[in-house]
């Protein structure tokens, strides 16, 4: 059982890396054509959230996603 979970975790990590690489290449090609690239992100280091974005709407999206992830981890941690 544990071995299968390790394999699933490894595959999800590799899939995430591949998705980030593909997204970076697509955004770089769009920026080269003169398009604008917007985005944002959030990192939770212990109890301290760090949020960034290119404009207020992306910061808001990052905060909402961070809150959803925090709520899910809290709920799933109690199960």
N, C-alpha and C positions, 0 to 999 in steps of 0.2 A: 504493500500500500504506500509506504513512504517513498519507495523507489519511483513509483508512477507519479507521485506529486512532484518529485524533484525533476523528472523529465518534463512534465507539463510546465513547471516554472521556468525551466531552461528554454523551452520552445517559445513561451510567451515573451521572454526577455529578448531572444533573437528576433522574433516577429516585431517587437517594439523598435528595436534598433534599425531593422530594415525599413519600417514605416517612416521613421524619422529621417533616414537617409534619402528616401524617395521624395518626401515632402520638401526637404532642403533643396534638392536638385530642381524640383518643379518651381519653387519660389525663386530660386536664383535665375532660372531661365525667364520667368515672368518679369523680374526686376530688370534684366538686361534689355528687354523689349520696351522699356519705358513705363511699365505699369508700377503701381504703388503696392507695397507689401505692408500689411498691418497684422498685428498679432499681440499676444500677451501671454503671461504665464504666472504661475504661483508655485512657491516652494514652502513647505511647512517644516521648519527645523525646531523640533520640540514643540513648545507652545507658541512659538513666534512665527507668524505668517509673513512671507516676503512676496509681494505682488508687484508686477510690472506690466507695462503695456504701452503701445504707441499712441493711444488716445483713451479718453474716459470710458468709452463703450467697451473696449477690450479689457480694461482694468475691471470693470463691473462684471464682465463675463468670467474673468479669472477668479474673482472673489466668490461668485455664485458657485462655480465648479469646485472651488476649494471647500466651501461650506458643505456641499453635497458629499464630497469625499470624506470630510470629517464626520458628518452624520452617519454615513454608511459604515465607516470604521468603528464608530462608537456602538452602533446597533449590532453589527456583526461580532464585535468583541464581547458583547454581553450574552450572546447565544452559546 
